[in-house]
Amino acid sequence: MVHLEFQDLLPIMARKLGREGLINELCKGYRMLMDGEKGVITIDSLKKNSELMGLQEFSEEELKNMIREGDMDGDGALDQIEFCILMFRLSPDLLLMAQQLLHKADQQQNIVHLK
């Protein structure tokens, strides 16, 4: 598998946009990359629309690897959920932030139960 290098902007977006704003931006990105007729991101739609997202430097093999990496149901394409999960998986800083928030929420819940 080819290792892809990119600048991880999701944590910055999450801090600036908030939870709903980040999800809205991910949905916009998904719609820009998806095949309008099929409603999913295919290798062909990714190749065709990737320039809009600044991905023109990736080879066809790297784009195929992106699809493979996120394709959880094995249909050779990414639906919106698979795309969002992939974006979070590729963002270690965002995953760390989410883990910290879950830990904090768990601690607060434990305090409430003790009262």
Secondary structure, DSSP 8 states (H G I E B T S, - for coil): ---------HHHHHHHHHHHHHHHHHHHHHHHHS-TTTSSB-HHHHHHHGGGGT-TTS-HHHHHHHHHHH-SSSSSSB-HHHHHHHHHHT-HHHHHHHHHHHHHHHHHHHHHHH-
